[in-house]
Amino acid sequence: MKGLVLAAPLAGISTRPFRVLAIGLGAAMTYTEMISSDGIIRHQKKTRALMEFGPDEQPLGIQLFGSNPEIMGQAATIVREQFHPDLIDLNFGCPVKKVVRKNGGAAVLKDLKLTEDIIRAVVEAAHEIPVTIKIRSGWDETRPVYVEAGRIAEKAGAAAITLHARSRSRGFTGVADWSAIKRLKESINIPVIGNGDIKNPTDAKRMLTETGCDAVMVGRMSIGNPFIFSQINHYLRTGELPAEPSLADKIELALNYVRMMVDQFGEIRGIKKTRRNLVWLMKGFPQAAEMRSRLFQIETFEDFCDLMKNYQKDNIIAME
Ligand SMILES: Cc1cc2nc3c(=O)[nH]c(=O)nc-3n(C[C@H](O)[C@H](O)[C@H](O)COP(=O)(O)O)c2cc1C
């Protein structure tokens, strides 16, 4: 792994095009979105499509969720034999109802014996492929379990652990408690990846120094600003804050991204799926509000290229 900043798994966002951009911009690792182990063992076509990747997205982890150790072990065998990722990550942090209702995601943390059984089953099935876990600090605020879960993971053979320093009940509210990352790092001997609320390069540096974690992971901030990976790398390497990407850089990235999304998902789906990201990417652009409404009208890649060309012409002329 090159570098200290990982691109977080983000359901609906961590598609192949997004991962290619992230790796190109210096992310040390990318992940698939969380994938149902039930879907994998039933060989569902849609599930399989989520696990396909190329060398330009690597190193890449396939992230699994589920609650049955046997099924998760079988899923890991399929992943190892048919997809060959750089690692298998286990999702013990997802707070979404659809997942926790079936005892997956963060619900696994309510039963640490189950957590251990799942890790052991997957480590055994994964053979040489490292298995990592991604957790929240606990199911709710009353019972933080991250230290216990970390010790269990280490004993059960996990290669590293990512902590999103919030309990499941906090969702995305409040501020992530980075002191939990520090405590976890002090309690175990496998690498700890810190996660939660990194918004800029100085936050990344501060998390590394304050917690002693081995690497950091960036999620939401990368959706609107995939440049954040190179910005953090630059700051960690030189101690200097990087210049903001120019309008031309952002437009080039947007064109590249939409082209890949259209190649991957076809024109209609590709355009539809990119709109949300593009709106975020274009936040802060001159005339962003007008741009946003135009983005929701485009239907083809050609429409998008025209929109960008005209926009760039108008704004570069306006700025001169
Ligand atoms: C839209 C969205 C989708 C997410 N999907 C996943 C997922 O599939 N797997 C996972 O482990 N975490 C998922 N997360 C959580 C992120 O990976 C990350 O832990 C969280 O956003 C905190 O990091 P941040 O403050 O840098 O965003 C998701 C978060 C968001 C906002």
The ligand as an SDF file (V2000), in Angstrom:
LIG
                    3D

 31 33  0  0  0  0  0  0  0  0999 V2000
  -23.4460    7.5350    1.2350 C   0  0  0  0  0  0  0  0  0  0  0  0
  -22.6180    6.7030    2.1700 C   0  0  0  0  0  0  0  0  0  0  0  0
  -22.4600    5.3550    1.9070 C   0  0  0  0  0  0  0  0  0  0  0  0
  -21.6800    4.5560    2.7630 C   0  0  0  0  0  0  0  0  0  0  0  0
  -21.5140    3.2370    2.4670 N   0  0  0  0  0  0  0  0  0  0  0  0
  -20.6950    2.4780    3.2530 C   0  0  0  0  0  0  0  0  0  0  0  0
  -20.4200    1.1090    2.9200 C   0  0  0  0  0  0  0  0  0  0  0  0
  -20.9070    0.5600    1.9290 O   0  0  0  0  0  0  0  0  0  0  0  0
  -19.5780    0.4270    3.7400 N   0  0  0  0  0  0  0  0  0  0  0  0
  -19.0120    0.9920    4.8680 C   0  0  0  0  0  0  0  0  0  0  0  0
  -18.2520    0.3280    5.5810 O   0  0  0  0  0  0  0  0  0  0  0  0
  -19.2480    2.2680    5.1720 N   0  0  0  0  0  0  0  0  0  0  0  0
  -20.0600    3.0250    4.4040 C   0  0  0  0  0  0  0  0  0  0  0  0
  -20.2500    4.3390    4.7130 N   0  0  0  0  0  0  0  0  0  0  0  0
  -19.5020    4.9400    5.8410 C   0  0  0  0  0  0  0  0  0  0  0  0
  -18.1710    5.5360    5.3430 C   0  0  0  0  0  0  0  0  0  0  0  0
  -17.3410    4.5410    4.7940 O   0  0  0  0  0  0  0  0  0  0  0  0
  -17.4130    6.2430    6.4940 C   0  0  0  0  0  0  0  0  0  0  0  0
  -17.1400    5.3110    7.5140 O   0  0  0  0  0  0  0  0  0  0  0  0
  -18.2270    7.3800    7.0950 C   0  0  0  0  0  0  0  0  0  0  0  0
  -18.8090    8.1740    6.0830 O   0  0  0  0  0  0  0  0  0  0  0  0
  -17.3550    8.2700    8.0110 C   0  0  0  0  0  0  0  0  0  0  0  0
  -16.2810    8.8280    7.3210 O   0  0  0  0  0  0  0  0  0  0  0  0
  -16.3240   10.3630    6.7760 P   0  0  0  0  0  0  0  0  0  0  0  0
  -16.6030   11.2280    7.9720 O   0  0  0  0  0  0  0  0  0  0  0  0
  -14.9770   10.5920    6.1800 O   0  0  0  0  0  0  0  0  0  0  0  0
  -17.4560   10.4320    5.7960 O   0  0  0  0  0  0  0  0  0  0  0  0
  -21.0640    5.1380    3.9080 C   0  0  0  0  0  0  0  0  0  0  0  0
  -21.2510    6.5040    4.1740 C   0  0  0  0  0  0  0  0  0  0  0  0
  -22.0090    7.2850    3.3170 C   0  0  0  0  0  0  0  0  0  0  0  0
  -22.1710    8.7460    3.6160 C   0  0  0  0  0  0  0  0  0  0  0  0
  1  2  1  0
  2  3  1  0
  2 30  2  0
  3  4  2  0
  4  5  1  0
  4 28  1  0
  5  6  2  0
  6  7  1  0
  6 13  1  0
  7  8  2  0
  7  9  1  0
  9 10  1  0
 10 11  2  0
 10 12  1  0
 12 13  2  0
 13 14  1  0
 14 15  1  0
 14 28  1  0
 15 16  1  0
 16 17  1  0
 16 18  1  0
 18 19  1  0
 18 20  1  0
 20 21  1  0
 20 22  1  0
 22 23  1  0
 23 24  1  0
 24 25  2  0
 24 26  1  0
 24 27  1  0
 28 29  2  0
 29 30  1  0
 30 31  1  0
M  END
$$$$
